[in-house]
């Protein structure tokens, strides 16, 4: 049971270390949530960058390419 209703999910894990890093929606039990089926969630704090450091998104990366630059 999730906040948005009942869903069937499967874990996504790292093949290198075996840690669970997220989940995939297999099926949604409510019609309004069917769009989630086949989609996945990765928990950013559980994923490391290519250099082994924690994956972090800078504020600049979040606004680059948006209309915020032209405002």
N, C-alpha and C positions, 0 to 999 in steps of 0.2 A: 504494500500500500504506500503510495506517494501522496504528496499534497494535492496533486492534480487527479488523483483517482487510482484505481487498480491497474497495474501494468505487469506484464511478464517481461523480465529483463535477464540478460546474461552478462557475466563479468567480462571485461576486457583486461588482459594481463600482459605484462612485459615478457617477451620470450627470453630476454637476457637474464633477468633476476627473479621473475615469477610474481612480482608485485602486481596487485590489482590497481589499475590506473583509471578505470571508468566502467561504463556499462553501455549495452546496446539494448534498445527497445525491440523485443520480439513481437509482442502484441499488446494492444491497448484494449481494455474491456469497455470503455465508454466511447461512443461514436465521436464525440468532440475531440478526443485524443488520438484518433486513428492516424493522424498525420505524422505522429512520432514513430510509427512502426518502421523499422529498418534504420532509423537514425541512431547516433551514438553520442555519448557524453564522455569527454576526457577531463579529468580533474587536473587543472594546470599545476597545482602545487605538488602533484605526484609525478610530474614529467620533468626530466632533466634536459637541458639544452645540449647541443653537440659537444660543448667543452666540459660537460659534467656539472655545470652550475645549475641552480634552480631556474626554470623557465620563467622569465618575468617580461611583461610587456610594458614599455615605457609610455608615458602620457603622449609623447610626440608620435609614437607609432599608432596610437588610437585615433589621433586626429589627422594624420597625414592622408592626403588625397580627399579630404572632406571639404565641405564648404566653409569650415571653420577657418581655414587658411586664408580664404578670400574675404572674410568678414572685416 
